[in-house]
């Protein structure tokens, strides 16, 4: 099962019009600003570069998790330049003109039937948005893992490590967030999970405990590399990454705090089944419960709790039901047992002593809606009174705002997401 989100697609080499009359560097640089339409706004950045033959332009919107996405269809004409981005569903057409001696870029964005004007200003070299970064590698369980440290411009001792999450995404999935933390004064670290990006290993065959030990080794390396003690380092995880938060805090008791975003309060299997249920409830109506029983058995087979004979028998019994077509069944010959599905974070939350922020979206369709209650109850059992639960109205599982928007073509982070995290960290760190 996959959740469809809008992702910009780059089609390899983009087209462009050479213009040798323009002196190299006159119109190049970083142009940034805010684009607004009704209740929608977003900070965007165009990076305009030029080589001996052509212009290249890249798009960044950190709150969309878009970083240096190459524009397509670049057309240059005098002081005007246009280009496009393509998503799964829409074409985003940008038409621009350099003004005020190339210090500004005035333009419009057209998508569907809406055209939005904007003006971007050229950044001074010292004001460039991206903080300094350093690519590094470290050893974990005889594997070489690779990551990136992002340094805040003002230095300081605040630090945060972003734990890896589910699936085969590499560190690019958390790059925008790491940059945004660095922009807020944190030294931030994220890395390629084993078997993704440039890291060795196989994440599919690993247990949650093995993946958590990779996180622990990453944190230790980061502390040694930067000289920042564990007592100044917090950890943040989303979804499956959030379920590892209490495990890691239990192993590294000197860590300052943990932030659990979109954390299921049940096993990963139950969370996957909850997602399937939400996706199929309207279509199946009163049959949803019967269908969910069979779908749960499919997940139990993947988790190694049912044999091949048992799942084939269960499928054969129900195959004539009208709802059977809604059951997700992988190729049984290709299934590899995944014990991660049986993992629950609740027993580990029951022993967690460090401060914890539980952040959940009200429109999260993946984890059970009462997950935050299960986690709060577990922390209460640990006699931990230093935790806070915050529900973000209109936030999805990925913390995107999915409520009413005057510009529904553009997915971005909930406007309160990062501020909520930063305010809470400052509170537990006694920073005013």
ABEGO torsion letter per residue (X at the ends): XBBBBBBBBBBEBBBBBBBAABBBGAABEBBBEBBBBEABBBBBBBBBBBBAABBBBBBBBAAAGBBGBBBBGBBBBEABBBBBBBBAABBBBBBBBBBGGGABBBBBBBBEABBBBBBBBBBBAAABABBBBBBBBBBBGGBBBBBBBBBBAAEEABBBBBBBBBEABBAAAAAAAAAAAAAAGBBBBBBBBBGBEABBEBAAABBAAAAAAAAAAAAAAAAAAAGBBAAABBBBBBEAAAAAAAAAAAABAABABBBBBGBBABBAAAAAAAAAAAAAAAAAEAAAAAAAAAAAAAAAAAAGABBAAAAAAAAAAAAABAAAAABBBBBAAABBBBAAAABBAAAAAAABABBBBBBBBAABAABBAAAAAAAAAAAAAAGBABBBBBBBBGBBAAGBBABBBABAABBBBBAAAAAAAAAAAAAAAGBX
